[in-house]
């Protein structure tokens, strides 16, 4: 349970921050890192299937 004094202070404080968008190469690196795949497509065109 929070102290009443700290709760009142918390209501009156705010943190504002912005995060700029990533470049195409940063996005590709991020996706490659999180997908575990060394090959990441950088185009938005749909992948064709050989089915």
Order of alpha helices (4+ residues) and beta strands (2+ residues): alpha-alpha
